[in-house]
Amino acid sequence: MKRYGSDVVVEGLQGLGLPFISLNPGASFRGVHDSLVHHGAPEMILTLSENVTVAVAHGYGKATGRPMGAIVHNVVGLQNASMAIFNAWIDQAPVVILGGSGPADHARRRPWIDWIHTAKPQGAVIRDVVKWDDEPRSVEGIPDSLARAYAIASTPPQGPTYVALDSLLQEAEVAPDLDARISPPRCGRLTAPPDELAELADKLLAAEHPVLLADLAGRGEAAFTALQRLATALAAPVVDLGGRHNFPSSHWADGTLDRDRFLRRADVVLAVDVRDLRWATSVSDMAAHSYQPLVSPDAVLLSMGLNDLLHTGMFDREPLVDRAVSAVADSNVALPALADLVERAAGDRRERRRALTRETDELRATAARETEDQAGRMTEVTLAAAVWDAVRDGPWLLASGALRGAARRTWQFEDFGCFLGGSGGEGLGYGLGASIGAALAHRDRDTLVVNMQTDGDFLYSASALWTAAQQRLPLLTVVVNNRSYGRDRTHQSVVGRLRGRPVENAAVGIDIEDPAVDFGLIAEAQRVESFGRVMSPGELGPTLRRAAARVRAESLPALVEIVIERRD
């Protein structure tokens, strides 16, 4: 039986253990496409846009901690996917992206189309937003390239990698005995030297008011568990910054509901896997393009993470913070070691624990009262509370939709990995695709995957619903419809006030009205069941409960559109 370069590619993907590969068809990888069909694995996940192709793999990578494959079509598909690749890069999510390219051989190019769709090198299009890219020059070089792409994507700090595959290599006939066997490489873990960990422990133990910040620490279960041990030993509040689920919301040390209070009195702050320490410890002034630090000038700032190992590409590195002591380390290795040191020396902190528990209990009670005060209104908080009530009786995963903290205020975020955080790069078109990737990771489990999906982001990738229907995924999409690009509306209101101009003009070129989008019709057109548009508080709970029950019973996607108040 004849064997081709594309068979070598697919055999390599099988060896790496990739269960899925998302794609939107393209002639530049027609050879690989044929081989995927012929070999039967990895399973192809058909999407209708390359932005969704990569977003699906992004969500899967966050839900599992392992890379998923994605294929995009030469230069045009790669450019369409670039926003999603950027999101995965900033979010430090593992994705192995393949791309058809070429032919590199000028003599084998078709007139016009092959010339305008071939770049040299093709990876230059996205080189600044991937960890590594390659374009093997022979079929024999393909296995090594795939293995390296997988290893680099998987090694912390994780991120997307890209391999361009020349169409002529894909379609070249190869020897039957060409060895294409590869297996998932073992990825090393970097930790800080013992003396650096001891220094961090000493400073935390000496503090009167230590505070722990975490943004991406929840990527790994070891760090997630160690953060709880460290907080318990120190009797220190933890502020979960939301890049992943980092800390249980019901824990007595959870201070997330009032970051500002705890940082203002802190004398030592440890930031774990926080990309921008200034962002984490200050308040931004939207009008003045400035910020105000929350921590005292005398406070000691400590950080742990791998940010210093990331290349910056076309971006400036985030600002250095004066007096910060940094430990370059993988938190899944270093944080448990730090917790060991602190536990051995912390002593009796029962009084601190009691005082902190009183504070955090008060914060939760205040949040509950504020939620009750909004009863009868259609706000992000009442919506989040109603969704929680609809899904809480069974296994669930919130794949997307923090809603500016409303989800954490109203849900019980307890177990490792129960919330996957935001897009990373704030690029629109993320939510639906990433939620599909998370649902793929849970397709064979009794888990309801929830996407609290903002309307503007939805409209960038509405065709993703077709993939959810085609794959029969247990995904509940709740469209949070404020009929506007809300953040931009806020910015225009700020500018209007600064310039003494009518604030009502903020709606011009911003609001998504006249005509209003019917999200239910978009869903039904793609065979996703719609439970209609909810505009009154009385309909909110019953409609969401019916939709959640249907998704659980049928293991099929459903959508509910909720119209909420605008925040000017």
Secondary structure, 3 states (H helix, E strand, C coil): CCEEHHHHHHHHHHHHCCCEEEECCCHHHHHHHHHHHHHCCCEEEECCCHHHHHHHHHHHHHHHCCCEEEEECHHHHHHHHHHHHHHHHHCCCCEEEEEEECCCCHHHCCCCHHHHCCCCCHHHHCHHHCCEEECCCCHHHHHHHHHHHHHHHHCCCCCEEEEEEEHHHHHCEECCCCCCCCCCCCCCCCCCCHHHHHHHHHHHHHCCCEEEEECCHHHCHHHHHHHHHHHHHHCCCEEECCCCCCCCCCCCCECHHHHHHHHHHCCEEEEECCCCHHHHCEEEECCCCEEEECCCCCCEEEEEECHHHCCCCCCCCCCCCCCCEEEECCHHHHHHHHHHHHHHHCCCCHHHHHHHHHHHHHHHHHHHHHHHHCCCCCCHHHHHHHHHHHHCCCCEEEEECCCCCHHHHHCCCCCCCCECCCCCCCCCCCHHHHHHHHHHHCCCCCCEEEEEEEHHHHHHCCCHHHHHHHCCCCEEEEEEECCECHHHHHHHHHHHHHHCCCHHHHHCCCECCCCCCCHHHHHHHCCCEEEEEECCHHHHHHHHHHHHHHHHHHCCCEEEEEECCCCC
